[in-house]
Amino acid sequence: MNAILAPFMNPAAVASYIQDTPKKVPGLADLHRMTAILLGERAPGAADILMVGAGGGLELKAIAQARPDWRFTGVDPSPAMLDIARQTTVLYADRIELLAGTVDQVPISPFDGATCLLTLHFLDRIERLHTLREIHRRLKPGGVLVTAHHSSPDGDPERWLARSATFADRTGSDARKSAVAAKAMAERLPLLSPVEEEALLREAGFVEPTLFYAAFSFRGWAAMAG
């Protein structure tokens, strides 16, 4: 298990995930809505959607609510996060299967689309490439993958992470605290540049990676399975 992910295994550490995450990610609800739109372009009717890093269930709930004709398979390595996801998505449980583990534990059946939101920035390049390739193996040709996570737009990750940390600080009163948080994140997270992100998607077999979301250090891409 990636040491960076270890805190997500602790139920006490993730207890406030549902309340905290929308405060940290600019336009999170809109990101979920955009994700549903992008997936829906290639899956206009009934569809099976794979969600990698689905613990917490925020995107599962939002997209299941928007698309009652879709079924979902969510996978996450953290049992604690999956417990939260079950609570978050209880109204849609009949259309959602939750699996403990990584994408490798998901059966290789053809999914119409996939998401990997707020997850890939925890993985180094080798782990990311493996994850993207395994997602690609489980998608129908032309199926869409939507990703969103921290990136480093100009080679200065601390500056961009500090902006995100300032956004998360609703009081806006402690710039030094934001800088310290940004420094810690920059040291722990193996961030890639947007150019590297798109190259990695292509290396994994995806085509036409397109930036659709940008909010301080967060970036989101949609790409098709080639």
Number of C-alpha atoms within 10 A of each C-alpha: 6 9 8 11 14 12 12 18 15 14 15 10 12 16 15 12 15 15 9 12 15 14 15 16 21 18 14 15 14 12 19 19 15 16 27 21 16 18 22 18 11 15 20 13 12 13 19 21 27 28 25 27 24 27 28 26 24 21 25 27 21 18 21 22 14 14 17 13 13 20 20 23 19 26 23 23 22 23 17 20 23 23 15 21 24 20 12 20 21 13 13 16 17 10 15 22 13 20 20 19 16 16 24 13 13 19 8 14 11 16 23 25 30 27 25 21 21 19 18 26 19 19 18 14 17 9 13 19 20 15 20 23 20 18 26 26 17 22 24 16 16 16 23 30 28 24 23 23 21 29 28 24 18 10 13 12 24 21 18 22 25 24 19 22 25 22 17 18 16 11 8 11 10 11 14 11 14 22 18 14 17 22 16 13 17 19 11 13 17 17 25 20 17 19 11 14 22 21 14 20 24 20 13 21 17 24 18 14 21 13 16 16 18 18 15 19 22 20 21 24 21 24 22 24 25 16
